[in-house]
Amino acid sequence: MKTPASCLAIIAGLISHASFAACEMPSLIASIPDGTTATEEDLFQAQTQVQAYIAAMDNYIACQNEEMRASGDGASEQYLYQMTERIAAARAEVDAVATDFNDQVQAFRAQRQFPAGNR
């Protein structure tokens, strides 16, 4: 037979799990084309995907922040730490995707420049 304290722990776990489920992290972009071999159209398509991904991640981060605010002053330090880590990880992922895309755009531009002797 479960004790009342263990039942409360289970209920609290279900509630916190339900609140995390409300904030869905978007799927990571499958791939960003290699700028040295990609066409301009490939990069335009990737740009659209990157912009949509960043917008979805911004919504996810806003949702996580709202979850933290909604938890109020009674939230445990562990909960706040976990939420802060999730937000930091999401921001780092956005930065990595944006950096990768920008690197590929730079590589694309470098491949299409004239050689130094032909300018």
Rosetta blueprint (number, residue, H / E / L):
1 M L
2 K L
3 T L
4 P H
5 A H
6 S H
7 C H
8 L H
9 A H
10 I H
11 I H
12 A H
13 G H
14 L H
15 I H
16 S H
17 H H
18 A H
19 S H
20 F H
21 A H
22 A L
23 C L
24 E L
25 M L
26 P L
27 S L
28 L L
29 I L
30 A L
31 S L
32 I L
33 P L
34 D L
35 G L
36 T L
37 T L
38 A L
39 T L
40 E H
41 E H
42 D H
43 L H
44 F H
45 Q H
46 A H
47 Q H
48 T H
49 Q H
50 V H
51 Q H
52 A H
53 Y H
54 I H
55 A H
56 A H
57 M H
58 D H
59 N H
60 Y H
61 I H
62 A H
63 C H
64 Q H
65 N H
66 E H
67 E H
68 M H
69 R H
70 A H
71 S H
72 G H
73 D H
74 G H
75 A L
76 S L
77 E H
78 Q H
79 Y H
80 L H
81 Y H
82 Q H
83 M H
84 T H
85 E H
86 R H
87 I H
88 A H
89 A H
90 A H
91 R H
92 A H
93 E H
94 V H
95 D H
96 A H
97 V H
98 A H
99 T H
100 D H
101 F H
102 N H
103 D H
104 Q H
105 V H
106 Q H
107 A H
108 F H
109 R H
110 A H
111 Q H
112 R H
113 Q L
114 F L
115 P L
116 A H
117 G H
118 N H
119 R L
